[in-house]
Amino acid sequence: MNILVTGANGQLGNEMRLVAAGTDDHYLFTDVAELDITDAEAVLRLVRKESINVVVNCAAYTNVDQAEDDAERCELLNATAVRNLAEAVKAVDGWLIHISTDYVFGAEPYNTPCREDQKGTPTGVYGLTKLHGEQHIAAVGCKHLIVRTAWLYSEFGRNFVKTMLRLTAEKPMLKVVYDQCGTPTYAYDLAAAITHIISHRLLDGHGGTYHYSNEGVCSWYDFTHMIAEYAGHRNCDIRPCRSDEFPSKVKRPAYSVLDKTKFKEAFGLSVPYWTDSLKVCLRRLREMDELPPNQ
């Protein structure tokens, strides 16, 4: 089977490279330098040329705050480009696995895990454009798997874990919000789940929208505490604070825990607990000599 991975230089794309190396399928990894997914003709041309069976779309505009001032570009990457991919895979009767986000929720107050059929109520441009991308896939009608995830981190690029590792190593005191709850998701775990679905030929009969994050629930404050503890950064006084102490251009979801029941039942996969996966990521960062020492 031939699989095209877009956004291959991002967090999930890089983890897909690692996991896919152990499969028998042929993976083609591209980023903007190799394929501009906003160019519909270029996308279709490559999909046909490489006889692509599955496209895994890891590409996205993910700067949530900057998106508020760059709505046109955000819409182009998160919605229009997704439509291009959907049309291309439909033309060859292939599959699109598209990565979406918990940010499609947020405006409605709730305190139970979000289901796949729950109405999208985004609170900012980023979430709205990701919702538009999902809607484009449905309108095109291609065979698809939409996977919403949340609080993604990895050894690669910029993310919350790497930022908190640096800050808890450098600063004597740090304030972190405690009134936003969700589930950290190790990108390697998500990449492994996606690759398993592809390699075990589980797509047929399982199209639709699913949720995937690691198991458990925490606040950003709790998350930071565990990052510092596992890294041995004990000289930083980590204090809880409210979201309104850090004014932002966009209101982030206060509770974005995702219900993964449908995913686990459909694909027969167990999902690691978030603290266990965090330990794995920090161990790998330590092996890569990228864990900041406590100062």
LINDA-V65382 format. One line per field, one symbol per residue. ss: DSSP state (@ for helix, = for strand, . for the rest). phi: phi as a letter, one per 30 degrees, with the letter a starting at -180 (. if undefined). psi: psi as a letter, one per 40 degrees, with the letter a starting at -180 (. if undefined). A space follows every 50 residues. Layout:
# LINDA-V65382
ss = ???
phi = ???
psi = ???
This chain:
# LINDA-V65382
ss = .=====....@@@@@@@@@@.....====..........@@@@@@@@@@. ...====......@@@@...@@@@@@@@@@@@@@@@@@@@@...====== =@@@.........=..........@@@@@@@@@@@@@@@@..=======. .==......@@@@@@@@@@@..=====...==..==@@@@@@@@@@@@@. .......====...=..==@@@@@@@@@@@@.....=====.@@@..... ....=..=..@@@@@@@.....=@@@@@@@@@@@@@@........
phi = .cbcccidcdddedddeddddcccdccccbbedcacddceddddddeddc hdcbccccdaccddddedcbdddddddcbddddedddddddchccccccc bdddckdddabbedcdcdddbdcadedddddeddddddddiddabccdba hdbadcicaddddddddddccdbbcbdccbcabebdedddddddddeddc hcdeibdkcbcbbddjbacdddedededdddiccccdccdbdeddbebdb ddedbbdcdcedddddcicdcdddddddddddddddddhccdddc
psi = ihhhhifeeadddddddddddeieihhhhiadddhheegdddddddddde fhdhhhheiihegdddddefdddddddedddddddddddddefaihhhha ieeeiddhhifihhidehhhgieiddddddddddddddddfihihhhhai fhiaeiahiddddddddeddidihhhieehiahihhddddddddddddde fedhefiahihhiiiiiiidddddddddddefgeehhhiiiideeghiei hihdhfhhheddddddefiihiiddddddddddddddefehhih.
